[in-house]
Amino acid sequence: MHLNNTLLSSILNALPENIVVIDQTGLIQYVNQSWQDFSCANANTSEPDWLKINYLEQCDRSAKKGDTFGEHAAQGIRLVINKIQENFYLEYPCHSPAEKRWFMMRVSPVKVANNHYYVISHNNITERKIAEEKVEQLSRMDGLTNIHNRRSFDEFLHSEWLRCTRLKMPITLAIIDIDYFKQLNDNFGHQFGDLCLIKIAESLKEFARRPGDMCARYGGEEFAIILGDTELEDAFSIIERALDAIHQLEIPSPNDTKVAITASIGLVTFHPDGKSEEQALITSADELLYQAKKSGRDRIISQNL
């Protein structure tokens, strides 16, 4: 294949996409300037003679080394070559040591003088992916308190439950309910109540610092703390300090018998064995929370299961 037309070459070289054209065997027939520039900027070796390289073989070698992009790219290209699919599309990460990067790969067939070729373009979509990541992160944060929301809590608990089940580790959940919060809203107004929730969330998240931990707004005036790989004795000490931290905020209590606002907490530790599901953890913590409120509030009721 010879692309000698000056105008056509100038157009292809002006495109920001990295473009390579291969034949039916995978042998490279053409690369544009963006392809060459990207290769020079990211390779440790000198620029190769592209027309001697088989793109499909390169993908296959990468796949054998465990590169999932190489595997998916090779499969997709062959689907187009074998006319099983008209086109192929793939988004993939291509991070460098200095920055995160994502690319979109497209494979399209083209016929020239009864010869079949395949145009493969790689378009940088990093800006879009970063924006999507930010939106995704925001969708998992509570808009008021800026900690994880219930959706994020459910997803994290599921993955942590599976991890602890697989590794035979304990998992602990605390559900924290702010005492007399409805009366606080009635006495001081909802704006004051919102400010209180923000302060409490800021304080509680300090007790969930490890990768297997999470602090989330569970709903209304309820918060939840997940402690992965934590036995009840250690968890009780952590949650006791969390309760004390709420006291130290010195938010005025609407209850005449209390100077500062308090909380009731249900705390449960499970040792998942594959037979139970994470809902059992939530149900148990809820029941213990109810016992804490029924027993006079401002306390932790715990259980090891």
C-alpha positions in Angstrom: 0.0 0.0 0.0 1.5 3.4 -1.0 0.0 6.6 0.4 2.1 9.1 -1.6 -0.5 11.7 -2.1 1.0 14.8 -0.5 -2.4 16.2 0.6 -3.6 12.9 2.0 -0.3 12.4 3.9 -0.5 16.0 5.3 -4.0 15.5 6.5 -3.2 12.2 8.2 -0.1 13.6 9.8 -2.0 16.6 11.1 -4.5 14.4 13.0 -4.0 14.1 16.8 -5.0 10.4 16.7 -2.3 7.8 16.5 -3.0 5.9 13.3 -1.6 2.7 12.0 -2.8 0.7 8.9 -2.3 -3.0 8.7 -2.9 -5.7 6.1 -4.8 -8.9 6.5 -1.8 -10.6 8.1 -1.3 -7.8 10.6 1.8 -6.4 8.9 2.0 -2.6 9.3 1.7 -0.7 6.0 1.6 2.9 7.3 1.8 5.0 10.5 1.1 8.7 10.8 3.3 11.4 12.5 1.3 11.2 15.8 2.0 7.5 16.0 5.7 8.1 15.5 5.8 11.0 18.0 4.0 9.0 20.7 6.2 6.0 20.1 9.4 8.1 20.4 8.1 9.8 23.6 7.1 6.5 25.3 9.6 3.9 24.1 13.1 3.2 25.5 14.4 2.1 22.2 15.1 3.9 18.9 12.3 4.3 16.4 11.7 0.9 14.6 11.2 0.3 10.9 7.4 0.2 11.2 6.9 -1.5 7.8 8.7 -4.6 9.2 6.5 -5.0 12.3 3.4 -7.2 12.6 0.9 -5.4 14.7 -1.1 -8.5 15.5 2.0 -10.4 16.6 2.9 -7.5 18.9 -0.6 -7.7 20.5 -0.2 -11.5 20.9 3.1 -11.2 22.6 1.7 -8.6 25.0 -1.3 -10.9 25.7 1.0 -13.8 26.6 2.7 -11.5 29.2 -0.7 -10.9 30.8 -1.6 -7.6 29.1 -5.4 -7.6 28.8 -5.3 -4.8 26.3 -3.1 -6.8 24.0 -5.5 -9.8 24.3 -8.7 -7.8 23.6 -7.1 -5.8 20.8 -5.9 -8.9 19.0 -9.3 -10.5 19.4 -11.1 -7.4 18.1 -8.8 -6.9 15.1 -9.3 -10.6 14.0 -13.1 -10.2 14.3 -12.9 -7.4 11.8 -10.4 -9.1 9.5 -12.6 -12.3 9.5 -15.7 -10.1 8.8 -17.4 -11.2 12.0 -17.7 -7.6 13.0 -17.8 -4.5 10.8 -15.9 -2.4 13.3 -14.2 -2.8 16.7 -14.0 -0.3 19.5 -12.0 -0.5 22.8 -11.3 1.9 25.6 -8.1 1.1 27.6 -5.8 2.7 30.2 -2.2 3.6 29.2 -0.8 5.2 32.3 2.7 6.6 32.4 4.8 7.0 35.6 4.0 10.7 35.5 0.3 10.7 34.6 -3.0 8.8 34.1 -3.9 8.3 30.4 -6.7 6.6 28.6 -7.1 5.8 24.9 -9.9 4.8 22.6 -9.0 2.3 19.9 -11.0 1.9 16.7 -10.5 -0.7 13.9 -12.2 0.0 10.5 -11.7 -2.0 7.3 -10.9 -0.3 4.0 -10.5 -1.8 0.5 -8.0 -0.4 -2.0 -7.7 -2.0 -5.5 -9.1 -5.3 -4.3 -6.7 -5.4 -1.3 -8.1 -5.3 2.2 -6.5 -3.1 4.9 -7.5 -2.1 8.4 -7.2 1.4 9.9 -6.4 1.3 13.6 -6.7 4.7 15.4 -5.8 5.4 19.0 -7.5 8.6 20.3 -6.5 10.2 23.7 -9.6 10.3 25.8 -7.9 11.2 29.1 -9.8 14.5 29.7 -13.1 12.7 29.3 -12.2 9.8 31.5 -11.0 12.1 34.3 -14.2 14.0 34.1 -16.2 10.7 34.3 -14.1 9.7 37.3 -14.9 12.9 39.1 -18.7 12.5 38.4 -18.5 8.9 39.6 -16.7 9.9 42.8 -19.3 12.6 43.4 -22.1 10.1 42.9 -20.7 8.1 45.8 -20.4 11.1 48.2 -23.0 12.5 50.5 -23.8 16.0 49.3 -24.1 17.5 52.8 -21.4 15.9 54.8 -18.9 15.1 52.0 -18.3 11.5 53.3 -19.4 8.3 51.5 -23.1 7.9 50.9 -25.4 4.9 51.3 -24.7 3.6 47.7 -20.9 3.8 48.3 -21.4 2.1 51.7 -23.4 -0.8 50.2 -20.8 -1.4 47.5 -17.8 -1.2 49.9 -19.4 -3.5 52.4 -20.1 -6.1 49.7 -16.5 -6.1 48.5 -15.1 -6.1 52.0 -17.4 -8.9 53.1 -16.1 -11.0 50.2 -12.5 -10.1 50.9 -12.9 -11.1 54.6 -14.7 -14.3 53.7 -12.0 -15.3 51.3 -9.2 -14.5 53.7 -11.0 -15.8 56.8 -10.8 -12.4 58.5 -13.4 -10.7 60.8 -15.4 -7.7 59.7 -17.0 -5.2 62.1 -19.8 -2.7 61.5 -20.9 0.1 63.8 -24.2 1.9 63.1 -24.3 5.3 64.9 -27.5 7.2 65.5 -27.4 10.8 66.9 -29.7 10.9 69.9 -32.7 13.3 70.0 -31.8 14.7 66.6 -35.4 15.5 65.6 -35.7 17.6 68.8 -32.5 19.3 67.9 -33.9 20.3 64.5 -37.1 21.4 66.1 -35.4 23.5 68.8 -32.6 25.0 66.8 -33.7 24.7 63.1 -32.7 22.5 60.2 -29.8 24.7 59.2 -28.2 24.2 62.6 -28.9 20.5 62.4 -27.1 20.3 59.0 -24.1 22.0 60.5 -24.1 19.5 63.3 -24.1 16.6 60.9 -21.2 18.1 59.0 -19.2 18.4 62.2 -20.0 14.9 63.3 -19.1 13.4 59.9 -15.8 15.3 59.9 -15.0 13.8 63.3 -16.1 10.2 62.6 -14.2 9.8 59.4 -11.0 10.0 61.3 -11.7 6.6 62.8 -11.8 4.9 59.3 -8.4 5.5 57.9 -7.3 2.1 56.6 -8.0 0.7 53.1 -10.4 -1.8 54.7 -12.3 0.9 56.6 -15.1 3.2 55.7 -17.2 5.9 57.3 -20.5 6.7 55.6 -23.7 8.6 56.1 -26.1 5.7 56.5 -29.2 7.9 56.3 -30.7 10.9 58.0 -28.9 11.3 61.3 -27.3 7.8 61.1 -23.7 7.1 60.3 -21.9 3.8 59.7 -18.3 2.7 60.2 -16.9 -0.5 58.6 -13.7 -1.9 60.1 -12.2 -4.7 58.0 -10.1 -7.3 59.6 -10.9 -6.0 63.1 -11.9 -8.1 66.1 -14.6 -6.9 68.4 -12.2 -5.9 71.3 -10.2 -3.6 69.0 -13.3 -2.3 67.3 -15.0 -1.4 70.6 -12.0 0.7 71.6 -12.1 2.6 68.3 -15.8 3.2 68.4 -15.6 4.2 72.1 -13.2 6.9 71.0 -15.6 7.9 68.2 -18.4 8.3 70.7 -16.2 10.4 72.9 -15.3 12.5 69.9 -19.0 13.3 69.4 -19.2 14.4 73.0 -16.2 16.6 72.6 -17.9 18.5 69.8 -20.0 20.0 72.5 -23.0 20.4 70.3 -25.9 21.4 72.6 -28.3 18.6 73.4 -32.1 19.2 73.2 -32.3 16.7 76.1 -32.3 18.5 79.4 -30.4 15.7 81.1 -27.4 16.1 78.7 -25.1 19.1 78.2 -23.8 17.9 74.8 -25.3 15.8 72.1 -24.8 12.0 72.3 -25.1 9.0 70.1 -26.4 5.4 70.4 -24.3 2.7 68.7 -24.9 -0.8 67.6 -21.6 -2.6 67.1 -21.2 -6.2 65.7 -18.3 -8.3 64.5 -18.8 -11.2 62.1 -16.5 -14.0 61.0 -17.9 -14.6 57.5 -17.8 -18.3 56.5 -19.4 -18.2 53.1 -22.8 -19.3 54.5 -24.1 -15.9 55.6 -24.4 -12.6 53.6 -23.5 -9.1 54.6 -27.2 -8.2 55.2 -26.9 -10.3 58.4 -24.2 -7.9 59.6 -26.5 -4.9 58.9 -29.5 -6.5 60.6 -27.5 -7.4 63.7 -26.0 -3.9 64.0 -29.5 -2.4 63.6 -30.9 -4.7 66.4 -28.0 -3.7 68.7 -28.6 0.0 67.9 -32.2 -0.5 68.9 -31.1 -2.0 72.2 -28.7 0.9 72.9 -31.5 3.4 72.4 -34.0 1.4 74.5 -31.4 1.0 77.3 -31.1 4.8 77.7 -29.0 6.0 74.7 -25.5 7.4 74.8 -23.9 4.0 74.8 -22.5 1.2 72.7 -24.1 -2.3 72.6 -21.9 -4.8 71.0 -21.9 -8.5 70.0 -19.4 -11.0 68.5 -21.0 -13.4 66.0 
